[in-house]
Amino acid sequence: MDLKQLEYFVHVAEMGSFTRASAFLQIAQPALSRQVRALEVELRQTLLQRNGRGVTPTEGGKRLLAHARGILQQVQRARDDLEDQRGAASGRLAIALPPSVSRTLTGPLVQAFRAQLPHASLSIVEGLSAYALEWLVIGRVDAALAYNVTPAPAIELQPLRDEPLFLVSARAPGERRRGTAVALATLAEQSLVIPSRPHAMRMLLEAALATEGRRARVALEIDSVPAILDLVQQGGAHALLTENAIRGSGQPEAFTLRPLKPPLVATLWLATSAQRPRGPLLERGAAIVQELLRSAPA
């Protein structure tokens, strides 16, 4: 497969139109169509379904799209790495952040990155820890902040900080924002809105309750921290989150936080690939993230 053909295919699939892709790429539409058609002939299957409103990927096209994105990103990283050997921290750095961290870290991270690495570009992707690690392995991101990561040969890990978990509830009028500690036995009786397995908070909770022969009462499985907090605020259900997640919600005064007894602590890790080189840009970017987290409240 030709890299140019893959690039053309990705743009057409993502934009849903040969016309829009040709305008973006600044090439003639017939030439673009020929390149994509040549790719379909080589792979012996239709990759794009043409219709009156544009194009949509077929099942084969969806699979190729996932591979092609990773391939093109790896090629760009190879170019960036060759630039890095000259000592300049340049190129593009992609970092995945969990939602509980993203809202408070993104702004300071962008400002520090621009100030310290003016010749590089930053891309931030938000996702729960399990997704972030998948993106790291396939090459969509260069680094990921993730909670309670299980060590794996393909991933290098560096602990950043420990964050205690709280039982989060809708705050009643006159109620204090900090409640009394909650025992695990009491926690097991609460209706919870939590992410699905195998996300870090869910697995940590279930492991802790299992040691006492108990199970969590899961009212809803939601893989979105903002959506979880919206449901908690409506009342009737609770969440298990870090204080940083509440702080980043934009309305921390709407919730009551109760510490757990004994405490449950989520470790935030910086994960990078053990199979790709760590150039100056990744090293500098990782240092910026660590410094910001050291100075930020847990």
MARLUMLUM-346451 format. One record per atom (N, C-alpha, C): residue in one letter; x negated, y, z. Coordinates in steps of 0.02 Angstrom, whole numbers, padded with zeros to 5 digits, always signed. Layout:
N
aXYZ;...
This chain:
298
m-00042-00060+00000;m+00000+00000+00000;m-00044+00062+00000;d-00023+00111-00038;d-00060+00174-00043;d-00037+00221+00013;l-00085+00254+00046;l-00067+00298+00101;l-00022+00355+00078;k-00034+00380+00018;k+00008+00434-00008;k+00080+00410-00018;q+00088+00349-00041;q+00155+00321-00049;q+00190+00316+00019;l+00153+00294+00070;l+00182+00289+00137;l+00203+00358+00163;e+00160+00407+00151;e+00176+00475+00174;e+00239+00500+00139;y+00244+00489+00074;y+00303+00511+00036;y+00366+00476+00062;f+00360+00410+00072;f+00417+00371+00096;f+00441+00396+00164;v+00394+00410+00210;v+00412+00434+00277;v+00450+00500+00273;h+00426+00546+00232;h+00460+00610+00226;h+00530+00604+00197;v+00537+00562+00146;v+00603+00553+00115;v+00651+00521+00166;a+00627+00470+00201;a+00670+00435+00250;a+00690+00480+00307;e+00642+00520+00332;e+00657+00564+00389;e+00702+00622+00369;m+00693+00648+00309;m+00734+00705+00287;m+00799+00684+00254;g+00804+00619+00237;g+00866+00594+00209;g+00881+00619+00140;s+00830+00643+00104;s+00843+00672+00038;s+00777+00677-00001;f+00780+00656-00065;f+00722+00666-00109;f+00712+00740-00123;t+00767+00776-00129;t+00763+00847-00145;t+00728+00886-00089;r+00749+00875-00027;r+00718+00910+00029;r+00645+00889+00038;a+00631+00824+00029;a+00562+00801+00037;a+00516+00829-00017;s+00541+00833-00079;s+00499+00860-00133;s+00484+00933-00121;a+00534+00971-00094;a+00522+01041-00080;a+00471+01049-00023;f+00476+01007+00028;f+00430+01010+00084;f+00359+00992+00063;l+00354+00938+00023;l+00288+00914+00001;l+00260+00954-00057;q+00303+00994-00088;q+00284+01035-00145;q+00259+00992-00204;i+00297+00940-00218;i+00284+00900-00277;i+00350+00891-00314;a+00346+00876-00378;a+00407+00868-00419;a+00446+00808-00395;q+00513+00814-00396;q+00555+00760-00372;q+00546+00696-00412;p+00541+00699-00480;p+00530+00636-00517;p+00466+00600-00496;a+00413+00638-00484;a+00350+00607-00462;a+00358+00575-00394;l+00395+00608-00350;l+00408+00580-00284;l+00448+00516-00289;s+00499+00515-00331;s+00540+00456-00340;s+00499+00398-00368;r+00454+00413-00414;r+00413+00359-00443;r+00368+00327-00390;q+00340+00368-00347;q+00295+00341-00296;q+00333+00296-00247;v+00392+00318-00226;v+00432+00277-00180;v+00455+00214-00214;r+00475+00219-00277;r+00496+00160-00315;r+00439+00111-00323;a+00378+00135-00334;a+00320+00091-00340;a+00309+00053-00275;l+00321+00086-00219;l+00314+00053-00155;l+00367-00002-00147;e+00428+00012-00169;e+00481-00038-00165;e+00464-00098-00209;v+00436-00085-00268;v+00418-00140-00314;v+00363-00183-00283;e+00314-00150-00253;e+00259-00188-00223;e+00283-00232-00165;l+00330-00205-00125;l+00355-00242-00068;l+00414-00288-00085;r+00438-00281-00147;r+00491-00324-00175;r+00556-00320-00135;q+00572-00259-00114;q+00637-00248-00082;q+00654-00174-00083;t+00719-00161-00079;t+00743-00093-00077;t+00731-00064-00008;l+00700-00005-00006;l+00685+00028+00057;l+00733+00084+00075;l+00763+00115+00024;l+00808+00171+00034;l+00873+00159-00003;q+00928+00169+00032;q+00994+00162+00002;q+01016+00231-00023;r+01023+00237-00089;r+01044+00301-00118;r+01120+00308-00114;n+01142+00369-00097;n+01214+00383-00097;n+01223+00456-00117;g+01285+00478-00121;g+01300+00545-00144;g+01273+00600-00099;r+01261+00584-00036;r+01238+00635+00012;r+01163+00633+00024;g+01128+00586-00007;g+01056+00580+00002;g+01035+00507+00006;v+00992+00491+00052;v+00968+00422+00059;v+00965+00404+00133;t+00972+00340+00147;t+00963+00313+00214;t+00921+00250+00209;p+00878+00236+00258;p+00836+00177+00255;p+00877+00113+00261;t+00860+00063+00222;t+00888-00004+00230;t+00856-00036+00291;e+00875-00097+00308;e+00844-00130+00365;e+00769-00138+00354;g+00751-00157+00292;g+00679-00161+00276;g+00646-00093+00280;g+00682-00041+00258;g+00655+00026+00261;g+00644+00050+00332;k+00689+00032+00378;k+00681+00051+00448;k+00619+00019+00478;r+00607-00043+00460;r+00548-00078+00486;r+00484-00046+00458;l+00485-00032+00393;l+00426-00001+00364;l+00415+00068+00392;l+00468+00105+00405;l+00462+00173+00432;l+00425+00172+00499;a+00442+00124+00542;a+00409+00119+00607;a+00334+00105+00598;h+00318+00059+00552;h+00248+00043+00539;h+00212+00102+00507;a+00244+00133+00459;a+00212+00187+00421;a+00195+00246+00466;r+00239+00263+00512;r+00224+00318+00558;r+00161+00303+00598;g+00156+00241+00624;g+00096+00223+00662;g+00034+00223+00620;i+00039+00198+00558;i-00019+00195+00513;i-00044+00266+00498;l+00002+00310+00480;l-00018+00379+00463;l-00047+00415+00524;q-00020+00402+00583;q-00047+00433+00643;q-00117+00407+00658;q-00128+00342+00646;q-00194+00314+00657;q-00245+00343+00608;v-00225+00353+00546;v-00269+00383+00496;v-00288+00454+00518;q-00238+00492+00542;q-00252+00559+00564;q-00299+00558+00624;r-00290+00510+00669;r-00334+00505+00726;r-00406+00489+00704;a-00413+00448+00653;a-00480+00432+00627;a-00513+00496+00601;r-00475+00537+00566;r-00502+00601+00542;r-00522+00645+00601;d-00477+00649+00651;d-00491+00690+00709;d-00552+00666+00747;d-00560+00599+00751;d-00616+00571+00787;d-00682+00589+00753;l-00683+00589+00687;l-00743+00608+00650;l-00758+00682+00661;e-00706+00722+00668;e-00717+00793+00685;e-00743+00799+00756;d-00717+00756+00801;d-00737+00760+00871;d-00811+00747+00881;q-00841+00705+00838;q-00911+00688+00847;q-00956+00749+00838;r-00929+00800+00807;r-00968+00862+00799;r-00962+00906+00861;g-00925+00881+00912;g-00922+00916+00975;g-00865+00964+00984;a-00824+00973+00933;a-00768+01020+00937;a-00705+00983+00957;a-00672+01006+01008;a-00608+00976+01029;a-00554+01003+00984;s-00544+00970+00928;s-00495+00993+00879;s-00450+00934+00861;g-00399+00950+00821;g-00352+00898+00799;g-00286+00903+00837;r-00251+00847+00841;r-00185+00845+00872;r-00185+00795+00929;l-00158+00815+00986;l-00153+00772+01044;l-00079+00762+01060;a-00057+00700+01062;a+00012+00683+01078;a+00015+00651+01147;i+00056+00679+01191;i+00062+00655+01260;i+00135+00641+01274;a+00149+00583+01305;a+00216+00565+01326;a+00224+00581+01401;l+00278+00614+01419;l+00291+00632+01488;l+00358+00603+01510;p+00362+00577+01571;p+00427+00555+01597;p+00472+00616+01610;p+00538+00607+01605;p+00583+00665+01614;p+00575+00700+01680;s+00560+00663+01733;s+00553+00694+01799;s+00493+00741+01803;v+00445+00732+01759;v+00385+00774+01758;v+00388+00825+01702;s+00421+00808+01648;s+00420+00849+01588;s+00445+00920+01600;r+00499+00927+01637;r+00529+00993+01645;r+00485+01041+01685;t+00445+01016+01730;t+00403+01059+01770;t+00332+01065+01742;l+00310+01016+01703;l+00240+01015+01678;l+00233+01044+01608;t+00285+01038+01566;t+00277+01057+01496;t+00255+01129+01487;g+00288+01176+01519;g+00270+01247+01511;g+00198+01261+01531;p+00177+01244+01592;p+00107+01256+01612;p+00057+01218+01567;l+00076+01157+01545;l+00030+01119+01503;l+00020+01153+01435;v+00073+01177+01405;v+00067+01211+01341;v+00024+01274+01348;q+00035+01313+01401;q-00004+01374+01411;q-00078+01359+01421;a-00093+01309+01463;a-00163+01292+01476;a-00196+01263+01414;f-00159+01224+01376;f-00186+01193+01316;f-00205+01247+01265;r-00160+01295+01255;r-00174+01349+01208;r-00234+01391+01229;a-00239+01402+01294;a-00294+01443+01319;a-00362+01408+01315;q-00362+01343+01330;q-00426+01307+01335;q-00445+01270+01271;l-00395+01254+01229;l-00408+01216+01167;l-00375+01251+01108;p-00399+01311+01091;p-00365+01350+01039;p-00368+01319+00969;h-00414+01273+00958;h-00421+01244+00891;h-00385+01177+00884;a-00346+01159+00935;a-00310+01095+00934;a-00235+01108+00940;s-00197+01059+00922;s-00124+01064+00929;s-00099+01010+00977;l-00045+01026+01012;l-00017+00982+01062;l+00053+00960+01043;s+00067+00896+01050;s+00134+00869+01040;s+00156+00833+01103;i+00215+00851+01129;i+00240+00821+01191;i+00303+00782+01175;v+00305+00719+01196;v+00363+00676+01187;v+00389+00657+01256;e+00454+00661+01266;e+00483+00644+01331;e+00516+00575+01328;g+00502+00534+01378;g+00533+00468+01380;g+00519+00433+01446;l+00562+00388+01466;l+00550+00349+01527;l+00488+00307+01519;s+00460+00286+01575;s+00393+00256+01575;s+00386+00197+01528;a+00435+00152+01527;a+00430+00093+01484;a+00425+00113+01410;y+00464+00163+01390;y+00460+00186+01320;y+00393+00219+01306;a+00369+00260+01353;a+00306+00296+01344;a+00248+00247+01333;l+00248+00192+01370;l+00194+00143+01362;l+00198+00107+01295;e+00259+00095+01271;e+00267+00065+01205;e+00240+00112+01151;w+00255+00176+01158;w+00230+00225+01109;w+00154+00228+01111;l+00125+00221+01170;l+00052+00222+01175;l+00021+00162+01140;v+00050+00104+01148;v+00022+00043+01119;v+00026+00045+01043;i+00082+00069+01015;i+00089+00070+00942;i+00056+00131+00910;g+00030+00176+00951;g-00007+00232+00923;g+00033+00295+00911;r+00094+00298+00934;r+00133+00359+00925;r+00107+00416+00968;v+00081+00400+01027;v+00051+00450+01071;v-00019+00429+01090;d-00059+00479+01111;d-00129+00467+01131;d-00135+00453+01205;a-00088+00479+01244;a-00089+00470+01316;a-00018+00472+01342;a-00007+00442+01400;a+00060+00440+01429;a+00055+00446+01504;l+00098+00486+01533;l+00107+00486+01605;l+00165+00439+01621;a+00153+00392+01665;a+00203+00340+01678;a+00199+00319+01751;y+00257+00297+01776;y+00261+00275+01845;y+00252+00199+01851;n+00216+00179+01904;n+00211+00108+01923;n+00196+00062+01864;v+00140+00076+01832;v+00121+00038+01772;v+00089-00028+01791;t+00108-00081+01757;t+00075-00146+01766;t+00012-00148+01723;p-00046-00162+01753;p-00108-00163+01714;p-00103-00211+01654;a-00133-00191+01599;a-00134-00232+01538;a-00199-00219+01502;p-00226-00270+01466;p-00291-00261+01432;p-00292-00203+01382;a-00235-00187+01352;a-00234-00136+01300;a-00229-00065+01327;i-00223-00059+01394;i-00211+00007+01424;i-00263+00022+01477;e-00289+00083+01476;e-00333+00107+01529;e-00292+00152+01575;l-00299+00144+01640;l-00257+00179+01689;l-00299+00220+01737;q-00271+00277+01755;q-00302+00320+01805;q-00246+00347+01850;p-00248+00332+01916;p-00195+00357+01960;p-00200+00433+01967;l-00142+00465+01965;l-00139+00538+01971;l-00113+00560+02039;r-00057+00532+02062;r-00031+00549+02128;r+00026+00502+02146;d+00040+00498+02211;d+00096+00459+02236;d+00154+00506+02251;e+00215+00486+02233;e+00274+00527+02245;e+00327+00485+02281;p+00348+00505+02341;p+00400+00468+02376;p+00467+00473+02340;l+00508+00421+02346;l+00574+00421+02317;l+00626+00441+02369;f+00681+00471+02346;f+00734+00494+02389;f+00801+00467+02364;l+00846+00456+02411;l+00916+00443+02393;l+00947+00511+02379;v+00970+00521+02318;v+00995+00586+02295;v+01071+00583+02291;s+01104+00631+02323;s+01177+00635+02324;s+01199+00705+02308;a+01263+00711+02288;a+01292+00777+02279;a+01295+00813+02346;r+01276+00875+02348;r+01274+00913+02411;r+01342+00942+02427;a+01367+00926+02485;a+01432+00952+02508;a+01423+01023+02534;p+01476+01064+02534;p+01472+01132+02561;p+01447+01131+02633;g+01397+01172+02646;g+01370+01176+02714;g+01319+01123+02731;e+01311+01074+02688;e+01263+01020+02701;e+01193+01043+02687;r+01146+01019+02727;r+01075+01036+02717;r+01048+01000+02656;r+00998+01030+02625;r+00967+00999+02566;r+00925+00938+02584;r+00902+00936+02647;r+00863+00879+02671;r+00905+00840+02721;g+00921+00778+02704;g+00960+00737+02750;g+00916+00692+02792;t+00946+00654+02836;t+00909+00608+02879;t+00887+00547+02839;a+00838+00513+02864;a+00810+00455+02830;a+00861+00399+02824;v+00856+00362+02769;v+00903+00307+02754;v+00865+00241+02755;a+00889+00193+02792;a+00858+00127+02792;a+00875+00090+02728;l+00832+00043+02709;l+00844+00005+02648;l+00911-00033+02651;a+00930-00055+02710;a+00994-00091+02717;a+01052-00045+02699;t+01047+00019+02720;t+01099+00067+02703;t+01097+00085+02629;l+01036+00091+02602;l+01028+00105+02531;l+01062+00052+02488;a+01057-00011+02510;a+01086-00065+02471;a+01162-00061+02467;e+01193-00023+02512;e+01266-00017+02513;e+01291+00040+02469;q+01246+00082+02442;q+01266+00140+02403;q+01276+00122+02330;s+01327+00152+02299;s+01336+00144+02226;s+01285+00187+02190;l+01244+00157+02149;l+01188+00192+02119;l+01196+00200+02043;v+01172+00256+02019;v+01164+00267+01947;v+01089+00267+01935;i+01063+00216+01902;i+00991+00208+01894;i+00976+00182+01824;p+00913+00190+01802;p+00894+00163+01736;p+00898+00087+01734;s+00901+00061+01674;s+00904-00011+01664;s+00834-00041+01673;r+00830-00107+01681;r+00766-00140+01682;r+00734-00134+01613;p+00667-00130+01609;p+00617-00136+01662;p+00588-00069+01684;h+00628-00018+01689;h+00601+00048+01706;h+00576+00049+01778;a+00527+00092+01790;a+00487+00089+01851;a+00528+00096+01914;m+00572+00146+01918;m+00610+00157+01979;m+00655+00097+01995;r+00685+00069+01943;r+00730+00012+01952;r+00691-00048+01979;m+00634-00062+01950;m+00596-00120+01971;m+00568-00111+02042;l+00548-00050+02059;l+00523-00036+02126;l+00578-00046+02178;l+00637-00021+02163;l+00694-00028+02208;l+00712-00101+02218;e+00719-00138+02164;e+00741-00208+02170;e+00689-00250+02207;a+00625-00236+02196;a+00573-00273+02232;a+00577-00260+02307;a+00589-00196+02326;a+00593-00179+02397;a+00654-00211+02430;l+00711-00209+02396;l+00772-00239+02425;l+00766-00315+02428;a+00732-00345+02380;a+00725-00418+02380;a+00688-00443+02441;t+00641-00403+02467;t+00604-00424+02526;t+00649-00429+02588;e+00707-00395+02585;e+00755-00398+02640;e+00816-00440+02622;g+00811-00476+02567;g+00865-00519+02547;g+00927-00481+02523;r+00917-00422+02496;r+00973-00381+02473;r+00967-00364+02399;r+01022-00341+02371;r+01023-00320+02301;r+01053-00250+02296;a+01033-00214+02245;a+01059-00147+02234;a+01130-00150+02206;r+01172-00103+02227;r+01239-00096+02198;r+01235-00047+02140;v+01232-00073+02080;v+01223-00031+02021;v+01291-00014+01992;a+01309+00050+01997;a+01372+00073+01969;a+01366+00084+01895;l+01311+00114+01874;l+01299+00128+01803;l+01225+00124+01789;e+01208+00102+01729;e+01139+00103+01705;e+01133+00159+01653;i+01093+00208+01668;i+01083+00266+01625;i+01008+00278+01617;d+00983+00278+01556;d+00912+00289+01544;d+00897+00362+01528;s+00925+00407+01567;s+00915+00479+01557;s+00922+00513+01624;v+00869+00546+01647;v+00871+00579+01713;v+00922+00635+01714;p+00925+00680+01663;p+00977+00732+01666;p+01048+00704+01669;a+01061+00650+01632;a+01127+00619+01633;a+01141+00588+01701;i+01091+00558+01731;i+01099+00529+01798;i+01118+00583+01848;l+01083+00640+01845;l+01097+00694+01892;l+01166+00725+01880;d+01187+00728+01817;d+01255+00752+01802;d+01308+00708+01835;l+01298+00643+01831;l+01346+00596+01861;l+01345+00599+01937;v+01286+00606+01965;v+01281+00612+02038;v+01316+00675+02062;q+01307+00729+02025;q+01336+00793+02045;q+01413+00790+02045;q+01440+00746+02003;q+01513+00738+02001;q+01539+00703+02063;g+01494+00671+02100;g+01513+00637+02162;g+01532+00564+02152;g+01528+00526+02205;g+01547+00456+02202;g+01491+00408+02189;a+01432+00434+02169;a+01375+00390+02155;a+01312+00426+02176;h+01258+00388+02183;h+01195+00415+02206;h+01139+00393+02158;a+01081+00424+02166;a+01024+00407+02124;a+00963+00396+02168;l+00912+00366+02140;l+00848+00357+02173;l+00795+00391+02129;l+00770+00448+02152;l+00725+00488+02110;l+00672+00522+02153;t+00621+00548+02120;t+00570+00588+02154;t+00596+00659+02164;e+00566+00695+02210;e+00586+00765+02220;e+00570+00807+02159;n+00518+00788+02123;n+00499+00824+02062;n+00555+00822+02010;a+00590+00766+02007;a+00646+00760+01960;a+00702+00808+01978;i+00714+00817+02043;i+00766+00863+02065;i+00744+00934+02053;r+00681+00948+02067;r+00654+01016+02057;r+00660+01036+01984;g+00649+00989+01939;g+00652+01004+01868;g+00722+01005+01839;s+00772+00991+01880;s+00841+00989+01855;s+00870+01058+01841;g+00838+01110+01869;g+00864+01178+01860;g+00914+01199+01912;q+00939+01151+01951;q+00987+01168+02005;q+00975+01122+02065;p+00916+01124+02094;p+00901+01079+02150;p+00946+01090+02210;e+00976+01150+02216;e+01020+01164+02273;e+01085+01124+02270;a+01099+01091+02213;a+01161+01053+02207;a+01156+00983+02237;f+01096+00965+02262;f+01086+00896+02284;f+01058+00893+02355;t+01075+00839+02388;t+01045+00823+02454;t+00997+00765+02445;l+00938+00772+02474;l+00887+00720+02468;l+00876+00688+02537;r+00879+00621+02537;r+00867+00584+02599;r+00807+00538+02589;p+00756+00545+02630;p+00698+00499+02625;p+00717+00429+02644;l+00678+00381+02623;l+00692+00311+02637;l+00648+00286+02694;k+00674+00237+02731;k+00638+00208+02787;k+00641+00132+02784;p+00584+00098+02770;p+00518+00126+02757;p+00515+00161+02689;p+00466+00205+02679;p+00463+00244+02617;p+00452+00200+02555;l+00482+00221+02500;l+00466+00193+02434;l+00427+00245+02396;v+00369+00226+02371;v+00325+00275+02338;v+00311+00253+02267;a+00321+00300+02220;a+00307+00287+02150;a+00240+00319+02132;t+00195+00280+02103;t+00130+00305+02083;t+00133+00328+02010;l+00111+00390+01999;l+00108+00418+01931;l+00039+00406+01903;w+00036+00374+01845;w-00028+00355+01814;w-00037+00393+01748;l-00099+00405+01731;l-00117+00427+01664;l-00140+00366+01625;a-00104+00349+01572;a-00119+00290+01532;a-00146+00311+01464;t-00201+00280+01444;t-00229+00291+01377;t-00244+00222+01346;s-00256+00222+01282;s-00268+00158+01248;s-00339+00135+01259;a-00346+00070+01275;a-00412+00040+01281;a-00439+00017+01213;q-00398+00024+01161;q-00417-00001+01095;q-00435+00055+01046;r-00429+00118+01070;r-00446+00175+01027;r-00497+00218+01063;p-00542+00251+01026;p-00594+00292+01059;p-00565+00353+01093;r-00597+00373+01149;r-00577+00433+01185;r-00624+00489+01163;g-00599+00532+01117;g-00639+00587+01093;g-00636+00647+01140;p-00672+00701+01123;p-00672+00761+01166;p-00603+00790+01177;l-00559+00787+01127;l-00492+00817+01134;l-00453+00780+01188;l-00453+00713+01186;l-00417+00675+01236;l-00447+00685+01306;e-00513+00688+01310;e-00546+00699+01375;e-00526+00767+01404;r-00528+00819+01362;r-00511+00886+01386;r-00437+00890+01403;g-00395+00860+01361;g-00323+00861+01375;g-00306+00825+01439;a-00338+00768+01451;a-00326+00730+01513;a-00348+00771+01574;a-00403+00806+01567;a-00428+00847+01623;a-00379+00903+01639;i-00348+00933+01587;i-00299+00986+01598;i-00238+00958+01636;v-00214+00900+01615;v-00156+00869+01648;v-00171+00856+01721;q-00230+00828+01735;q-00248+00812+01804;q-00252+00875+01847;e-00281+00928+01820;e-00287+00989+01858;e-00219+01020+01873;l-00175+01019+01824;l-00108+01046+01835;l-00070+01007+01888;l-00076+00941+01887;l-00041+00899+01936;l-00070+00907+02006;r-00135+00919+02010;r-00166+00929+02076;r-00140+00993+02109;s-00127+01043+02067;s-00105+01107+02095;s-00029+01114+02101;a+00008+01065+02074;a+00081+01068+02076;a+00107+01029+02136;p+00164+01049+02164;p+00194+01011+02220;p+00217+00943+02197;a+00211+00893+02238;a+00230+00824+02221;a+00306+00818+02224;
